[in-house]
Amino acid sequence: MTDPTVTAWLEAFKEGGRLVLLATLPTIVAGLSLTTGEITVNWLVIRNLAIVEAIVFILKMIDKGKFTYSKDTKKLESDDSNGLVPF
């Protein structure tokens, strides 16, 4: 059995990687402009979306890591540490 901290970090990075893969295509499509007949990239839109996506990635990775660590150390039953926002 591995250390719960290492497992939590690995799960958090895997979750962040999934989000990066899922958000890349819509970000690129949102930045394209097809009105002129040629493909031009609107870097302002891509930059703004990338900033928002980075914030979401960081929060989701923290949430997943905290949840996995709590699950592995059996704190779910005795604590309200299910994630960033415990319900």
All heavy atoms as an XYZ file, in Angstrom:
671
protein
N       0.848     -1.183      0.000
C       0.000      0.000      0.000
C       0.888      1.239      0.000
O       1.880      1.300      0.697
C      -0.913     -0.026      1.231
C      -1.882      1.138      1.230
S      -3.299      0.936      2.281
C      -4.358     -0.036      1.284
N       0.527      2.215     -0.800
C       1.330      3.423     -0.913
C       0.880      4.466      0.105
O      -0.170      4.364      0.722
C       1.218      4.015     -2.319
O      -0.142      4.357     -2.568
C       1.690      3.033     -3.369
N       1.703      5.472      0.231
C       1.414      6.566      1.138
C       0.173      7.330      0.665
O       0.053      7.642     -0.517
C       2.641      7.490      1.177
C       2.475      8.631      2.154
O       1.780      8.446      3.174
O       3.044      9.703      1.907
N      -0.771      7.660      1.559
C      -1.981      8.381      1.145
C      -1.697      9.738      0.525
O      -2.426     10.193     -0.363
C      -2.775      8.545      2.439
C      -2.256      7.519      3.369
C      -0.835      7.270      2.970
N      -0.632     10.382      0.946
C      -0.300     11.683      0.380
C       0.112     11.554     -1.085
O      -0.303     12.351     -1.929
C       0.833     12.329      1.188
O       0.480     12.354      2.560
C       1.104     13.734      0.717
N       0.920     10.533     -1.388
C       1.354     10.312     -2.771
C       0.161      9.959     -3.645
O       0.009     10.471     -4.760
C       2.430      9.203     -2.825
C       2.773      8.845     -4.254
C       3.658      9.628     -2.060
N      -0.713      9.099     -3.144
C      -1.905      8.719     -3.896
C      -2.786      9.933     -4.168
O      -3.310     10.094     -5.272
C      -2.707      7.655     -3.119
O      -1.859      6.559     -2.830
C      -3.895      7.178     -3.920
N      -2.947     10.789     -3.167
C      -3.772     11.988     -3.337
C      -3.178     12.914     -4.394
O      -3.914     13.458     -5.231
C      -3.912     12.713     -2.003
N      -1.850     13.098     -4.389
C      -1.207     13.952     -5.393
C      -1.374     13.370     -6.790
O      -1.652     14.096     -7.745
C       0.282     14.121     -5.083
C       0.569     15.195     -4.091
C       0.897     15.036     -2.784
C       0.548     16.606     -4.323
N       1.077     16.249     -2.188
C       0.866     17.234     -3.107
C       0.283     17.385     -5.432
C       0.929     18.618     -2.984
C       0.344     18.764     -5.310
C       0.667     19.363     -4.089
N      -1.192     12.061     -6.928
C      -1.332     11.427     -8.242
C      -2.749     11.570     -8.777
O      -2.949     11.883     -9.959
C      -0.935      9.952     -8.166
C       0.552      9.671     -7.998
C       0.791      8.174     -7.801
C       1.324     10.179     -9.187
N      -3.737     11.329     -7.922
C      -5.124     11.479     -8.355
C      -5.437     12.921     -8.733
O      -6.175     13.180     -9.683
C      -6.077     11.000     -7.259
C      -6.090      9.510     -7.062
C      -6.579      8.771     -8.298
O      -7.528      9.236     -8.949
O      -5.998      7.728     -8.622
N      -4.883     13.867     -7.986
C      -5.120     15.280     -8.292
C      -4.529     15.653     -9.648
O      -5.174     16.345    -10.447
C      -4.525     16.155     -7.199
N      -3.321     15.196     -9.945
C      -2.705     15.503    -11.228
C      -3.409     14.798    -12.388
O      -3.530     15.349    -13.479
C      -1.215     15.169    -11.219
C      -0.395     16.197    -10.514
C       0.323     15.872     -9.368
C      -0.348     17.498    -10.970
C       1.072     16.830     -8.702
C       0.394     18.469    -10.317
C       1.108     18.133     -9.177
N      -3.911     13.584    -12.154
C      -4.674     12.904    -13.194
C      -5.963     13.661    -13.495
O      -6.358     13.798    -14.653
C      -4.999     11.468    -12.772
C      -3.815     10.541    -12.840
C      -4.149      9.065    -12.741
C      -5.141      8.682    -11.726
N      -5.249      7.249    -11.485
N      -6.623     14.152    -12.455
C      -7.847     14.931    -12.655
C      -7.554     16.220    -13.422
O      -8.303     16.597    -14.323
C      -8.477     15.253    -11.301
C      -9.834     15.897    -11.392
C     -10.917     14.947    -11.841
O     -10.751     13.716    -11.687
O     -11.932     15.430    -12.358
N      -6.470     16.883    -13.081
C      -6.080     18.090    -13.813
C      -5.762     17.794    -15.265
O      -6.120     18.572    -16.151
N      -5.108     16.684    -15.532
C      -4.804     16.291    -16.905
C      -6.057     16.020    -17.719
O      -6.149     16.396    -18.892
N      -7.043     15.379    -17.094
C      -8.312     15.142    -17.783
C      -8.983     16.463    -18.147
O      -9.526     16.616    -19.244
C      -9.247     14.327    -16.903
C      -8.844     12.888    -16.740
C      -9.861     12.126    -15.904
N      -9.281     10.906    -15.417
C      -8.962     10.655    -14.155
N      -9.211     11.546    -13.217
N      -8.425      9.520    -13.813
N      -8.971     17.400    -17.224
C      -9.591     18.691    -17.494
C      -8.863     19.450    -18.600
O      -9.497     20.120    -19.418
C      -9.633     19.529    -16.219
C     -10.630     19.069    -15.159
C     -10.458     19.886    -13.889
C     -12.045     19.190    -15.673
N      -7.549     19.361    -18.628
C      -6.781     20.029    -19.690
C      -7.163     19.449    -21.052
O      -7.394     20.185    -22.013
C      -5.262     19.884    -19.440
C      -4.470     20.284    -20.669
C      -4.853     20.720    -18.250
N      -7.254     18.136    -21.143
C      -7.615     17.510    -22.410
C      -9.023     17.899    -22.845
O      -9.276     18.153    -24.021
C      -7.497     15.991    -22.302
C      -6.084     15.445    -22.237
C      -6.105     13.937    -22.019
C      -5.329     15.777    -23.510
N      -9.950     17.941    -21.902
C     -11.332     18.261    -22.249
C     -11.530     19.739    -22.589
O     -12.444     20.090    -23.325
C     -12.264     17.872    -21.101
C     -12.452     16.378    -20.885
C     -13.266     16.120    -19.627
C     -13.142     15.761    -22.083
N     -10.699     20.622    -22.069
C     -10.889     22.057    -22.278
C     -10.073     22.617    -23.430
O     -10.315     23.740    -23.850
C     -10.530     22.803    -21.001
N      -9.152     21.863    -23.961
C      -8.286     22.387    -25.015
C      -9.052     22.671    -26.305
O      -8.926     23.753    -26.885
C      -7.142     21.404    -25.299
O      -6.403     21.219    -24.097
C      -6.230     21.929    -26.372
N      -9.838     21.741    -26.762
C     -10.543     21.922    -28.028
C     -11.542     23.079    -27.988
O     -11.528     23.917    -28.902
C     -11.223     20.621    -28.445
C     -11.889     20.637    -29.811
C     -10.863     20.912    -30.900
C     -12.589     19.336    -30.069
N     -12.418     23.185    -26.990
C     -13.329     24.338    -26.974
C     -12.604     25.677    -26.895
O     -13.064     26.672    -27.455
C     -14.186     24.122    -25.727
C     -14.091     22.684    -25.435
C     -12.752     22.245    -25.929
N     -11.480     25.724    -26.226
C     -10.712     26.963    -26.142
C     -10.186     27.363    -27.506
O     -10.254     28.529    -27.901
C      -9.548     26.797    -25.154
O     -10.061     26.428    -23.891
C      -8.760     28.084    -25.019
N      -9.674     26.420    -28.252
C      -9.158     26.711    -29.587
C     -10.296     27.116    -30.521
O     -10.184     28.081    -31.272
C      -8.388     25.495    -30.143
C      -7.114     25.280    -29.324
C      -8.060     25.673    -31.618
C      -6.387     24.004    -29.632
N     -11.417     26.401    -30.460
C     -12.555     26.731    -31.322
C     -13.102     28.118    -30.997
O     -13.470     28.877    -31.893
C     -13.644     25.649    -31.195
C     -14.932     26.081    -31.875
C     -13.147     24.336    -31.767
N     -13.149     28.474    -29.714
C     -13.659     29.794    -29.324
C     -12.741     30.911    -29.808
O     -13.190     32.033    -30.021
C     -13.803     29.871    -27.809
N     -11.486     30.627    -29.994
C     -10.548     31.648    -30.425
C     -10.456     31.830    -31.924
O      -9.820     32.753    -32.399
N     -11.100     30.961    -32.702
C     -11.029     31.063    -34.160
C     -12.083     32.030    -34.688
O     -13.182     32.117    -34.173
C     -11.238     29.687    -34.798
C     -10.184     28.642    -34.490
C     -10.552     27.323    -35.148
C      -8.817     29.091    -34.949
N     -11.741     32.743    -35.727
C     -12.664     33.662    -36.375
C     -12.813     33.259    -37.831
O     -11.861     33.320    -38.602
C     -12.147     35.096    -36.278
O     -12.959     35.944    -37.038
N     -14.015     32.858    -38.233
C     -14.239     32.394    -39.597
C     -15.036     33.399    -40.431
O     -15.466     33.081    -41.523
C     -14.979     31.053    -39.569
C     -14.252     29.918    -38.842
C     -15.123     28.681    -38.775
C     -12.947     29.607    -39.552
N     -15.256     34.607    -39.915
C     -16.082     35.578    -40.634
C     -15.406     36.127    -41.877
O     -16.079     36.497    -42.830
C     -16.452     36.743    -39.703
O     -15.265     37.336    -39.197
C     -17.315     36.271    -38.552
N     -14.096     36.187    -41.889
C     -13.381     36.757    -43.029
C     -13.041     35.722    -44.088
O     -12.487     36.068    -45.119
C     -12.084     37.428    -42.554
O     -11.248     36.446    -41.935
C     -12.378     38.546    -41.584
N     -13.344     34.493    -43.852
C     -13.019     33.444    -44.812
C     -11.680     32.792    -44.541
O     -11.353     31.779    -45.132
N     -10.898     33.372    -43.682
C      -9.624     32.758    -43.311
C      -9.645     32.501    -41.804
O     -10.408     33.098    -41.065
C      -8.446     33.647    -43.684
C      -8.458     34.991    -43.000
C      -7.336     35.884    -43.505
O      -7.076     35.873    -44.725
O      -6.750     36.568    -42.674
N      -8.817     31.622    -41.406
C      -8.771     31.262    -39.990
C      -7.761     32.164    -39.297
O      -6.565     32.124    -39.590
C      -8.393     29.782    -39.815
C      -9.462     28.893    -40.443
C      -8.221     29.449    -38.343
C      -9.136     27.418    -40.411
N      -8.249     32.998    -38.401
C      -7.382     33.835    -37.579
C      -7.673     33.524    -36.118
O      -8.801     33.207    -35.760
C      -7.627     35.333    -37.833
O      -8.991     35.626    -37.557
C      -7.300     35.701    -39.258
N      -6.679     33.620    -35.321
C      -6.813     33.278    -33.910
C      -7.010     34.547    -33.098
O      -6.226     35.492    -33.213
C      -5.572     32.508    -33.414
C      -5.691     32.196    -31.952
C      -5.394     31.240    -34.217
N      -8.045     34.567    -32.301
C      -8.304     35.684    -31.404
C      -7.617     35.370    -30.071
O      -8.162     34.654    -29.233
C      -9.807     35.875    -31.227
C     -10.143     37.115    -30.456
O      -9.272     37.734    -29.853
N     -11.416     37.484    -30.473
N      -6.425     35.892    -29.884
C      -5.622     35.547    -28.713
C      -6.211     36.112    -27.430
O      -5.992     35.565    -26.346
C      -4.185     36.021    -28.888
C      -3.483     35.222    -29.930
C      -3.150     35.636    -31.181
C      -3.080     33.853    -29.841
N      -2.542     34.615    -31.877
C      -2.488     33.498    -31.077
C      -3.158     32.882    -28.848
C      -1.982     32.241    -31.335
C      -2.647     31.626    -29.111
C      -2.071     31.317    -30.333
N      -6.973     37.192    -27.507
C      -7.598     37.748    -26.313
C      -8.606     36.764    -25.721
O      -8.631     36.539    -24.507
C      -8.282     39.078    -26.648
C      -8.956     39.799    -25.481
C      -7.908     40.218    -24.455
C      -9.729     40.995    -25.974
N      -9.405     36.149    -26.591
C     -10.383     35.164    -26.125
C      -9.668     33.944    -25.555
O     -10.027     33.441    -24.485
C     -11.331     34.757    -27.279
C     -12.230     33.611    -26.858
C     -12.162     35.947    -27.718
N      -8.655     33.473    -26.245
C      -7.922     32.293    -25.767
C      -7.241     32.582    -24.434
O      -7.269     31.757    -23.523
C      -6.903     31.823    -26.819
C      -7.651     31.232    -28.005
C      -5.930     30.813    -26.238
C      -6.783     30.741    -29.117
N      -6.649     33.768    -24.289
C      -5.989     34.117    -23.025
C      -6.985     34.175    -21.878
O      -6.741     33.640    -20.796
C      -5.269     35.448    -23.151
C      -4.422     35.753    -21.917
C      -3.956     37.167    -21.881
N      -5.135     38.016    -21.670
C      -5.179     39.296    -21.909
N      -4.146     39.910    -22.394
N      -6.267     39.986    -21.679
N      -8.135     34.800    -22.092
C      -9.131     34.902    -21.034
C      -9.678     33.535    -20.642
O      -9.856     33.244    -19.456
C     -10.269     35.827    -21.458
C      -9.824     37.269    -21.543
O      -8.830     37.648    -20.942
N     -10.545     38.061    -22.314
N      -9.944     32.705    -21.631
C     -10.415     31.352    -21.321
C      -9.344     30.542    -20.601
O      -9.648     29.768    -19.691
C     -10.847     30.633    -22.594
C     -12.200     31.037    -23.158
C     -12.418     30.368    -24.502
C     -13.302     30.672    -22.201
N      -8.100     30.701    -20.986
C      -7.014     29.965    -20.350
C      -6.871     30.362    -18.886
O      -6.601     29.506    -18.025
C      -5.710     30.195    -21.094
N      -7.064     31.631    -18.578
C      -6.978     32.071    -17.182
C      -8.090     31.443    -16.351
O      -7.858     30.911    -15.257
C      -7.016     33.611    -17.108
C      -5.731     34.201    -17.673
C      -7.233     34.090    -15.676
C      -5.772     35.697    -17.868
N      -9.304     31.471    -16.874
C     -10.436     30.874    -16.155
C     -10.234     29.370    -16.013
O     -10.476     28.802    -14.934
C     -11.761     31.191    -16.879
C     -12.907     30.404    -16.288
C     -12.048     32.679    -16.811
N      -9.790     28.716    -17.069
C      -9.568     27.279    -17.007
C      -8.468     26.931    -16.016
O      -8.567     25.926    -15.293
C      -9.218     26.740    -18.386
C     -10.390     26.745    -19.327
C      -9.997     26.469    -20.760
O      -8.801     26.211    -21.033
O     -10.888     26.522    -21.616
N      -7.422     27.734    -15.939
C      -6.346     27.470    -14.976
C      -6.869     27.544    -13.544
O      -6.513     26.714    -12.708
C      -5.207     28.462    -15.176
N      -7.717     28.521    -13.270
C      -8.299     28.625    -11.926
C      -9.155     27.402    -11.616
O      -9.073     26.826    -10.524
C      -9.104     29.933    -11.800
C      -8.160     31.134    -11.860
C      -9.917     29.956    -10.511
C      -8.856     32.464    -12.015
N      -9.967     26.983    -12.581
C     -10.811     25.799    -12.382
C      -9.950     24.549    -12.189
O     -10.236     23.719    -11.326
C     -11.784     25.621    -13.565
C     -12.492     24.283    -13.503
C     -12.790     26.756    -13.584
N      -8.878     24.416    -12.980
C      -7.994     23.257    -12.847
C      -7.384     23.195    -11.454
O      -7.354     22.140    -10.822
C      -6.859     23.297    -13.870
C      -7.299     23.233    -15.293
C      -6.510     23.758    -16.287
C      -8.506     22.658    -15.663
C      -6.889     23.707    -17.610
C      -8.905     22.605    -16.979
C      -8.096     23.134    -17.957
N      -6.891     24.316    -10.982
C      -6.244     24.342     -9.661
C      -7.237     23.972     -8.566
O      -6.947     23.144     -7.701
C      -5.611     25.721     -9.409
C      -4.407     25.914    -10.335
C      -5.184     25.876     -7.949
C      -3.884     27.326    -10.380
N      -8.422     24.564     -8.603
C      -9.421     24.258     -7.577
C      -9.875     22.803     -7.648
O     -10.053     22.147     -6.621
C     -10.620     25.197     -7.715
C     -10.369     26.651     -7.340
C     -11.596     27.494     -7.655
C      -9.987     26.772     -5.877
N     -10.060     22.279     -8.850
C     -10.479     20.880     -9.008
C      -9.388     19.929     -8.539
O      -9.677     18.911     -7.916
C     -10.826     20.617    -10.478
C     -11.309     19.230    -10.745
C     -12.620     18.938    -10.056
C     -13.109     17.548    -10.457
N     -14.201     17.101     -9.634
N      -8.126     20.265     -8.821
C      -7.033     19.402     -8.366
C      -6.928     19.411     -6.844
O      -6.722     18.363     -6.228
C      -5.719     19.839     -9.008
C      -5.637     19.507    -10.473
S      -4.199     20.188    -11.299
C      -2.870     19.469    -10.372
N      -7.087     20.563     -6.221
C      -7.057     20.636     -4.759
C      -8.209     19.835     -4.169
O      -8.041     19.081     -3.208
C      -7.089     22.101     -4.284
C      -5.793     22.808     -4.649
C      -7.326     22.178     -2.772
C      -5.837     24.308     -4.431
N      -9.387     19.977     -4.752
C     -10.563     19.265     -4.271
C     -10.380     17.758     -4.371
O     -10.658     17.017     -3.438
C     -11.788     19.713     -5.062
C     -13.060     19.047     -4.584
O     -13.399     19.230     -3.397
O     -13.719     18.370     -5.394
N      -9.904     17.290     -5.523
C      -9.705     15.853     -5.731
C      -8.627     15.314     -4.795
O      -8.773     14.238     -4.222
C      -9.328     15.591     -7.187
C      -9.155     14.140     -7.521
C     -10.460     13.398     -7.451
C     -10.302     12.007     -8.024
N     -11.570     11.312     -8.118
N      -7.539     16.052     -4.637
C      -6.478     15.605     -3.738
C      -6.943     15.530     -2.298
O      -6.644     14.574     -1.582
N      -7.691     16.523     -1.853
C      -8.195     16.533     -0.472
C      -9.186     15.398     -0.251
O      -9.173     14.735      0.776
C      -8.842     17.881     -0.176
C      -9.214     18.077      1.267
C      -9.636     19.517      1.516
C      -9.867     19.761      2.976
N     -11.187     19.433      3.401
N     -10.055     15.155     -1.215
C     -11.022     14.065     -1.098
C     -10.324     12.708     -1.063
O     -10.632     11.865     -0.230
C     -12.015     14.109     -2.262
C     -12.965     12.949     -2.265
C     -14.021     12.907     -1.371
C     -12.803     11.897     -3.140
C     -14.895     11.834     -1.360
C     -13.658     10.831     -3.135
C     -14.711     10.790     -2.251
N      -9.351     12.503     -1.958
C      -8.633     11.226     -1.999
C      -7.842     11.007     -0.714
O      -7.830      9.898     -0.169
C      -7.696     11.181     -3.214
O      -8.463     11.425     -4.393
C      -7.000      9.848     -3.330
N      -7.187     12.054     -0.222
C      -6.431     11.919      1.029
C      -7.369     11.586      2.186
O      -7.070     10.729      3.010
C      -5.664     13.203      1.315
C      -4.844     13.137      2.582
C      -3.656     12.423      2.600
C      -5.270     13.755      3.747
C      -2.899     12.331      3.760
C      -4.530     13.670      4.903
C      -3.337     12.964      4.903
O      -2.615     12.870      6.054
N      -8.523     12.241      2.239
C      -9.483     11.964      3.309
C     -10.014     10.542      3.213
O     -10.219      9.884      4.225
C     -10.647     12.954      3.245
O     -10.189     14.262      3.430
N     -10.242     10.068      1.980
C     -10.750      8.714      1.795
C      -9.707      7.679      2.208
O     -10.026      6.689      2.864
C     -11.152      8.514      0.337
C     -11.792      7.179      0.064
C     -12.260      7.087     -1.375
C     -11.048      7.008     -2.285
N     -11.355      6.733     -3.667
N      -8.444      7.918      1.836
C      -7.383      6.959      2.143
C      -7.023      6.928      3.620
O      -6.564      5.907      4.121
C      -6.127      7.271      1.328
C      -6.301      6.933     -0.137
O      -7.280      6.234     -0.467
O      -5.462      7.375     -0.942
N      -7.189      8.027      4.316
C      -6.845      8.066      5.743
C      -8.068      7.861      6.621
O      -8.002      8.054      7.825
C      -6.174      9.400      6.099
O      -7.036     10.468      5.745
C      -4.840      9.537      5.408
N      -9.185      7.480      6.026
C     -10.434      7.161      6.750
C     -10.966      8.342      7.548
O     -11.541      8.179      8.604
C     -10.225      5.963      7.686
C      -9.657      4.733      7.048
C     -10.662      4.064      6.149
C     -10.182      2.708      5.709
N      -9.640      2.658      4.407
N     -10.780      9.550      7.027
C     -11.310     10.724      7.707
C     -12.703     11.096      7.203
O     -13.296     12.037      7.683
C     -10.374     11.913      7.521
C      -9.086     11.770      8.277
C      -8.280     13.027      8.171
C      -7.010     12.891      8.994
N      -6.211     14.109      8.961
N     -13.209     10.361      6.222
C     -14.516     10.709      5.671
C     -15.635     10.503      6.684
O     -16.586     11.261      6.729
C     -14.806      9.884      4.417
C     -14.044     10.282      3.172
C     -14.373      9.328      2.034
C     -14.381     11.687      2.771
N     -15.529      9.454      7.500
C     -16.595      9.155      8.447
C     -16.569     10.072      9.662
O     -17.598     10.384     10.246
C     -16.503      7.698      8.918
C     -16.759      6.675      7.839
C     -15.537      6.368      7.002
O     -14.413      6.717      7.423
O     -15.699      5.805      5.914
N     -15.387     10.535     10.055
C     -15.263     11.293     11.298
C     -15.084     12.788     11.092
O     -15.102     13.540     12.043
C     -14.057     10.764     12.093
O     -12.875     10.988     11.361
N     -14.935     13.228      9.861
C     -14.561     14.604      9.600
C     -15.406     15.149      8.459
O     -15.996     14.398      7.694
C     -13.074     14.641      9.206
C     -12.436     15.985      9.501
O     -13.137     16.873      9.973
O     -11.227     16.102      9.232
N     -15.470     16.441      8.343
C     -16.140     17.057      7.209
C     -15.142     17.435      6.125
O     -15.231     18.491      5.520
C     -16.899     18.316      7.656
C     -18.159     18.004      8.414
O     -18.696     16.889      8.213
O     -18.615     18.856      9.183
N     -14.198     16.571      5.850
C     -13.148     16.897      4.878
C     -13.350     16.099      3.595
O     -12.507     15.355      3.160
C     -11.780     16.599      5.481
O     -11.721     15.281      5.914
N     -14.539     16.243      3.000
C     -14.821     15.534      1.758
C     -14.253     16.230      0.540
O     -14.219     15.684     -0.530
C     -16.333     15.388      1.574
C     -16.933     14.500      2.618
O     -16.248     13.673      3.186
N     -18.199     14.663      2.878
N     -13.850     17.466      0.670
C     -13.326     18.230     -0.437
C     -13.266     19.683     -0.029
O     -13.296     20.022      1.160
N     -13.207     20.567     -0.998
C     -13.172     21.985     -0.678
C     -14.487     22.467     -0.092
O     -14.518     23.298      0.799
C     -12.828     22.807     -1.919
C     -11.410     22.700     -2.409
C     -11.234     23.541     -3.661
C     -10.438     23.160     -1.352
N     -15.587     21.954     -0.619
C     -16.911     22.356     -0.140
C     -17.622     21.102      0.348
O     -18.258     20.396     -0.426
C     -17.733     23.022     -1.277
C     -19.060     23.508     -0.751
C     -16.954     24.163     -1.885
N     -17.515     20.785      1.631
C     -18.162     19.562      2.134
C     -19.671     19.709      2.192
O     -20.197     20.706      2.678
C     -17.561     19.389      3.531
C     -17.092     20.730      3.917
C     -16.772     21.474      2.666
N     -20.372     18.711      1.678
C     -21.833     18.685      1.741
C     -22.268     17.540      2.612
O     -21.730     16.498      2.620
C     -22.426     18.521      0.336
C     -22.257     19.744     -0.506
C     -21.303     19.787     -1.501
C     -23.039     20.857     -0.301
C     -21.149     20.902     -2.304
C     -22.891     21.979     -1.095
C     -21.956     21.988     -2.088
